[in-house]
């Protein structure tokens, strides 16, 4: 059995079924096209597929990958023809390799077709080794298998660590593919795109930047926008968590300048990970404050950041917390770092 997949989280029923070719990331100001992906797996490994979806939460929230899987095939459609069509249009093909995968004639046909597209430069094929099997004696031996060193996920002391390694490797693949596309088209990326309003963006000349002075209003506006980016990021991610069968999430606005989130493992009755993020007081140098507690009261913090500039652009600089002192962030980067740390708390509590 095969599933052309969004590199997303949770069970396949969560994934929307209406995707447009060449669509862009909803949160990507540069308009980078989503990567079309196809996942080939054995029906016996459905549980591993669900865990992969869970661990790829951030990539899905970012809109990095467009999705298709065979559950979306409409009544009356020729299943084999539809699967072949989706496999042939995918730019990234993941093979969930296990003894059951290698024993499946159907998966074998998909793997052969996928490797043909890989060798012709039409797609990237990435084997994900689920369990020990004889994959080293197949054509797969010439590909870089993940997780690290091709060690099967089932042999890692903590499978969450193995899936995290898989996610990090896939992110590198995506970034390697996306970077040339942004450069070639002269797209605005990173902080420049965040600062410029829609409809007023211009291609970035990477060899020339205009120096300028930023006043207190510029800094205050940037701090407000940064908090909004982080708030929206967490609200979207928590909705996805809350939709899964293996975890639940809660997002609550405490005020216009503060929100709190909780993630709980379905197998554990107690809440196991919390965060409260607030818009700080620029007058005392704290523009963004976070606390790893639910409904944290004012005056408490596990970390804070201030808005700074380098004479060319504004950014967030860490004063203390999970990142090093003076570490620099865009709002999007900070949101991702905080979400990752929250998710690591869930993993640690589940061990």
C-alpha angles and dihedrals in degrees: 000000000000137000125197099210150196107230087242140123137269132011122340094248088072095063117097116241102213111079127160125220112250093010117162133233111271092222098037111100091193092060096234110184116246116252113248109227136189125194121202115198144149118257087235089065097055091119091058090050090055091051090051090053090051094053094047093064097122095048090053093046089052091052091235097146135040116221144223133158134171094254086074094062107121123235110273095025120124101251097204092048093048093048091049090050092052093044091051092051096046120106093195123043121188120198114201097208121204137132089272091050092052091046093054115095090199093053088046091058091049091049092051092050091046093051090050090057090045094053091047090054094245096117144007115244118202121184114212109199110217101171138003110283142141097275092127089073094055134073087271089077089080093058129079105255124203150253099053115306090355092281106163115252090234090063097054114103088232117026090203089065089051093051091046089055089051091052093049092051092048090050089056090051092051094046091049090053096042100045097069091046092057094044094047093052096043090237123175110249140177121000095351089063092047094054098045117078119238112274092027101073122123131191111272117243099211092197096056134045129173116234116225143165122251120209131201092271091055090050094046092049091048091050091051092049091046092053089049092053092050093045093051092045093054095042091054094045093048091052089056092048091049090054095058126094094224101052143019131213139194129201121187132175109224092185139331088284103037139053136175131208136193131191121194130186112235090225092055118062097205124078106257110184132035139171135179119195123190140181102246133213111275090199090069094038099255110118099160123024128184134187126186093227136087118261091355112197123237115276096040125104143163090188143358140191135200132208112252137166136211095210091270108053144003124251142160118263123198117238095181140329138077091345127060123271112277093011110156125229142176111221090255093051092050092049090052093047093051092046091050091051091049091050090049088058089056091051093048092050091049095056 
